[in-house]
Amino acid sequence: MAPCQSLSQWQKQAQHKLSLVSPTADIEARLCLCHVLKVTNTYLYSHAQRLLTDTELAALNQLVSARLTGQPLAYLFGYWHFYDLKLQVNPSTLIPRADTELLVEQALSLPLPEQARVLDLGTGTGAIALALAVNRPLWQLTAVDYIAGAVALAEQNRQQLNIPNVAVVQSNWFDAINGQRFDLIVSNPPYIDPSDSHLSALRFEPITALTASQHGLADLRHIIEQAPAHLTTGGWLYLEHGYDQAEAVRGLLTAAGFNQVQSQRDYGNNWRITGGCLAL
């Protein structure tokens, strides 16, 4: 890229390059500009002819070069946005995705007690638990993860966002919960079949947070089978899963004693979350 480029010129050229690795290259080019310049998206439109400094240009080109190797922007930035929260991220956890916000929306719509107790299994960055806690300050949330690095990161995010009603705990699923019961359990567990061809596009993210045996159903099955012992009567369980797993998850929930079992589609019109209420 040539020196003395305007924002709009750099964005156009970066978009062309990024199209080799991203279907949303236009968005990624703007995100790079916002990150390096520390400005909003609106600024890019109102100052489109502003010239980039040599330092800014070097930083931007370095970002694009790294992105072209396949590294996700979230890891390059060190943060990502989820449900209006700015979360620190690193390669010890999955990057929070927009489709997971559907799980938050569903949880917020449930008929739960005013001071509900909620468990987030496999919390990663803490995204789901922290989003719920901000929107329901009277809820008490427990966020668990098996990976020590993820626990540390979730706690860092909790502290930076100053969210008091979340406790972050290291636990292999329910192991450290000590017989507690919750009004709601949510989870975005590993659910990709280890032989899935899409995994190559996710090679920079931790494989243990992505894949599960039994064609991706092992962790979903474990959570569903164990959840009734950790739910209050009439408590809810909601899970994110793969696009082709909704029917199987509904069957597992029904077999485990859940009713009002239903699935919802994500923003790409794929089946993405399924949940139900523990029968009275």
C-alpha positions as CSV (number, residue, x, y, z in Angstrom):
1,M,0.0,0.0,0.0
2,A,1.3,3.4,-1.0
3,P,2.1,6.2,1.6
4,C,0.0,9.3,2.1
5,Q,-3.2,7.3,1.8
6,S,-6.6,8.6,3.0
7,L,-8.8,6.5,5.2
8,S,-11.1,5.6,2.3
9,Q,-8.2,4.7,0.1
10,W,-6.7,2.4,2.7
11,Q,-10.0,0.8,3.5
12,K,-10.7,0.0,-0.2
13,Q,-7.3,-1.6,-0.7
14,A,-7.5,-3.5,2.6
15,Q,-11.0,-4.8,1.8
16,H,-9.6,-6.2,-1.4
17,K,-6.8,-8.0,0.4
18,L,-9.0,-9.2,3.3
19,S,-11.5,-10.7,0.9
20,L,-9.0,-13.6,0.5
21,V,-9.7,-14.7,4.0
22,S,-13.0,-13.2,5.1
23,P,-16.5,-13.0,3.6
24,T,-16.9,-9.7,5.6
25,A,-13.8,-8.0,4.4
26,D,-15.5,-4.6,4.3
27,I,-16.4,-4.8,8.0
28,E,-12.9,-6.1,9.0
29,A,-11.2,-3.3,7.2
30,R,-13.3,-0.7,9.1
31,L,-12.7,-2.6,12.4
32,C,-8.9,-2.3,11.7
33,L,-9.2,1.4,11.2
34,C,-11.3,1.9,14.3
35,H,-8.8,-0.1,16.4
36,V,-5.6,1.6,15.2
37,L,-7.1,5.1,15.1
38,K,-9.2,4.6,18.3
39,V,-12.2,6.1,16.6
40,T,-15.8,5.1,16.0
41,N,-17.2,3.8,12.7
42,T,-19.0,7.1,12.2
43,Y,-15.6,8.9,12.3
44,L,-14.5,6.9,9.3
45,Y,-17.4,8.3,7.2
46,S,-17.0,11.9,8.4
47,H,-13.2,11.9,7.9
48,A,-12.9,9.6,4.9
49,Q,-10.3,11.9,3.2
50,R,-8.1,12.2,6.3
51,L,-4.6,11.1,5.5
52,L,-3.0,8.4,7.6
53,T,0.3,9.0,9.3
54,D,3.3,6.7,8.7
55,T,2.9,5.2,12.1
56,E,-0.8,4.5,11.6
57,L,-0.2,3.1,8.1
58,A,2.5,0.7,9.4
59,A,0.2,-0.5,12.2
60,L,-2.7,-1.1,9.9
61,N,-0.6,-2.9,7.3
62,Q,0.8,-5.1,10.1
63,L,-2.7,-6.0,11.1
64,V,-3.7,-7.0,7.6
65,S,-0.6,-9.1,7.1
66,A,-1.3,-11.0,10.3
67,R,-5.0,-11.4,9.4
68,L,-4.0,-12.8,6.0
69,T,-2.3,-15.7,7.8
70,G,-5.8,-16.6,9.2
71,Q,-5.4,-15.1,12.7
72,P,-8.7,-13.8,13.9
73,L,-9.0,-10.1,14.4
74,A,-10.2,-10.6,18.0
75,Y,-6.9,-12.2,19.0
76,L,-4.9,-9.5,17.1
77,F,-6.9,-6.7,18.8
78,G,-6.9,-8.5,22.2
79,Y,-10.6,-7.8,22.7
80,W,-14.0,-8.3,21.1
81,H,-17.5,-6.9,21.6
82,F,-20.4,-9.1,22.8
83,Y,-23.8,-7.8,23.8
84,D,-22.6,-4.3,24.2
85,L,-19.7,-5.5,26.4
86,K,-16.0,-5.0,25.4
87,L,-14.4,-8.3,26.5
88,Q,-10.7,-9.1,26.7
89,V,-9.9,-12.2,24.6
90,N,-6.9,-14.5,24.1
91,P,-6.2,-17.9,22.5
92,S,-7.1,-19.8,25.7
93,T,-10.8,-19.2,24.9
94,L,-13.2,-19.1,22.0
95,I,-14.0,-15.7,20.5
96,P,-17.5,-14.6,21.5
97,R,-19.8,-14.7,18.5
98,A,-22.9,-12.8,17.6
99,D,-25.0,-16.0,17.4
100,T,-24.4,-16.7,21.0
101,E,-26.2,-13.5,21.9
102,L,-29.4,-15.4,21.0
103,L,-28.7,-17.6,24.1
104,V,-28.5,-14.4,26.2
105,E,-31.8,-13.0,24.7
106,Q,-33.6,-16.3,25.4
107,A,-32.4,-16.4,29.0
108,L,-33.5,-12.9,29.6
109,S,-37.0,-13.7,28.3
110,L,-37.6,-16.6,30.6
111,P,-40.0,-16.4,33.6
112,L,-37.3,-16.6,36.3
113,P,-37.4,-15.4,39.9
114,E,-36.4,-11.8,40.4
115,Q,-33.3,-13.0,42.3
116,A,-32.6,-16.0,40.1
117,R,-29.5,-18.2,40.5
118,V,-27.9,-18.9,37.2
119,L,-25.0,-21.2,36.1
120,D,-23.0,-20.7,33.0
121,L,-21.0,-23.8,32.1
122,G,-17.9,-23.5,30.0
123,T,-17.9,-19.7,30.4
124,G,-14.7,-18.9,28.4
125,T,-14.3,-15.2,28.3
126,G,-17.3,-14.9,30.6
127,A,-19.4,-13.5,27.8
128,I,-22.8,-15.1,28.6
129,A,-22.6,-14.8,32.3
130,L,-21.4,-11.2,32.2
131,A,-24.1,-10.1,29.7
132,L,-26.8,-11.7,31.8
133,A,-25.4,-10.1,35.0
134,V,-25.4,-6.6,33.5
135,N,-28.9,-6.9,32.3
136,R,-30.2,-8.6,35.5
137,P,-28.3,-7.1,38.4
138,L,-30.4,-9.0,41.0
139,W,-29.5,-12.3,39.5
140,Q,-26.6,-14.3,41.1
141,L,-24.5,-16.0,38.5
142,T,-21.8,-18.7,38.7
143,A,-19.5,-19.0,35.7
144,V,-17.4,-22.1,35.4
145,D,-14.7,-23.3,33.1
146,Y,-12.2,-26.2,33.2
147,I,-9.3,-24.3,31.7
148,A,-7.4,-22.2,34.2
149,G,-6.5,-19.6,31.5
150,A,-10.2,-19.1,30.7
151,V,-11.1,-18.8,34.4
152,A,-8.4,-16.1,34.8
153,L,-9.6,-14.3,31.7
154,A,-13.3,-14.4,32.7
155,E,-12.4,-13.0,36.1
156,Q,-10.3,-10.3,34.5
157,N,-13.3,-9.3,32.4
158,R,-15.6,-9.3,35.4
159,Q,-13.3,-7.0,37.3
160,Q,-12.7,-4.6,34.4
161,L,-16.4,-4.3,33.8
162,N,-17.0,-4.0,37.5
163,I,-19.8,-6.7,37.6
164,P,-20.3,-7.8,41.2
165,N,-23.0,-10.5,40.8
166,V,-20.8,-13.1,39.0
167,A,-18.6,-15.6,40.7
168,V,-16.0,-17.3,38.4
169,V,-15.0,-20.8,39.4
170,Q,-12.7,-23.4,37.9
171,S,-14.7,-26.6,37.4
172,N,-15.0,-29.5,35.0
173,W,-18.7,-28.9,34.3
174,F,-20.6,-29.6,37.5
175,D,-17.7,-31.1,39.5
176,A,-17.1,-28.1,41.8
177,I,-20.7,-26.9,42.2
178,N,-21.1,-28.9,45.4
179,G,-24.8,-29.7,45.2
180,Q,-26.0,-26.2,44.5
181,R,-29.2,-25.7,42.5
182,F,-30.0,-23.1,39.9
183,D,-33.1,-21.6,38.3
184,L,-31.3,-21.6,35.0
185,I,-28.3,-23.3,33.5
186,V,-26.9,-22.1,30.2
187,S,-24.0,-23.3,28.1
188,N,-22.2,-23.0,24.8
189,P,-20.2,-26.2,25.1
190,P,-17.9,-27.9,22.5
191,Y,-20.2,-29.4,19.9
192,I,-18.3,-29.7,16.6
193,D,-17.6,-33.2,15.3
194,P,-13.7,-33.7,15.3
195,S,-14.0,-34.8,11.6
196,D,-15.9,-31.6,10.5
197,S,-14.3,-29.9,7.5
198,H,-15.1,-26.5,9.0
199,L,-12.5,-26.9,11.7
200,S,-9.6,-25.8,9.5
201,A,-11.1,-22.3,9.5
202,L,-10.9,-22.3,13.3
203,R,-7.4,-23.5,13.7
204,F,-6.3,-20.5,15.8
205,E,-8.9,-21.2,18.5
206,P,-8.5,-23.9,21.2
207,I,-9.6,-27.2,19.8
208,T,-10.8,-28.4,23.3
209,A,-13.4,-25.6,23.3
210,L,-14.6,-26.6,19.8
211,T,-14.9,-30.4,19.4
212,A,-16.6,-33.2,21.3
213,S,-16.8,-36.9,20.6
214,Q,-20.0,-38.8,19.6
215,H,-20.3,-36.6,16.5
216,G,-20.1,-33.5,18.7
217,L,-22.8,-34.5,21.1
218,A,-20.8,-35.9,24.1
219,D,-20.6,-32.7,26.2
220,L,-24.2,-31.7,25.3
221,R,-25.3,-35.2,26.4
222,H,-23.3,-34.9,29.7
223,I,-24.7,-31.5,30.6
224,I,-28.3,-32.6,29.8
225,E,-28.1,-35.8,31.8
226,Q,-26.5,-34.1,34.8
227,A,-28.5,-30.8,34.8
228,P,-31.6,-32.1,36.6
229,A,-29.6,-32.7,39.8
230,H,-28.5,-29.1,39.7
231,L,-31.8,-27.4,38.8
232,T,-34.6,-26.2,41.0
233,T,-38.0,-27.7,40.2
234,G,-39.3,-25.9,37.1
235,G,-35.7,-24.7,36.4
236,W,-34.6,-24.1,32.8
237,L,-31.7,-25.4,30.7
238,Y,-30.6,-23.7,27.4
239,L,-27.8,-24.8,25.2
240,E,-26.0,-23.6,22.1
241,H,-25.4,-26.4,19.5
242,G,-24.4,-27.2,15.9
243,Y,-26.7,-26.4,13.0
244,D,-27.6,-30.1,12.5
245,Q,-28.0,-31.1,16.2
246,A,-31.3,-29.5,17.2
247,E,-33.3,-32.7,16.8
248,A,-30.8,-34.8,18.8
249,V,-30.7,-32.2,21.6
250,R,-34.5,-32.0,21.8
251,G,-34.6,-35.8,22.1
252,L,-32.0,-35.7,24.9
253,L,-33.8,-33.0,26.8
254,T,-37.1,-34.9,26.6
255,A,-35.5,-38.1,27.7
256,A,-34.0,-36.3,30.7
257,G,-37.4,-35.1,31.9
258,F,-37.6,-31.6,30.3
259,N,-40.8,-30.2,28.8
260,Q,-41.5,-27.0,26.8
261,V,-38.6,-28.1,24.7
262,Q,-38.0,-25.9,21.7
263,S,-35.2,-24.8,19.3
264,Q,-34.5,-21.4,17.8
265,R,-32.6,-20.3,14.7
266,D,-29.7,-18.0,14.7
267,Y,-29.1,-14.9,12.5
268,G,-28.0,-17.2,9.6
269,N,-31.3,-19.1,9.9
270,N,-29.5,-22.2,11.3
271,W,-30.9,-24.0,14.3
272,R,-28.6,-22.8,17.1
273,I,-30.1,-23.0,20.6
274,T,-32.4,-25.5,22.3
275,G,-33.8,-25.6,25.8
276,G,-36.5,-26.7,28.1
277,C,-38.0,-26.6,31.6
278,L,-37.5,-29.3,34.1
279,A,-40.9,-31.0,34.6
280,L,-42.6,-30.2,37.9
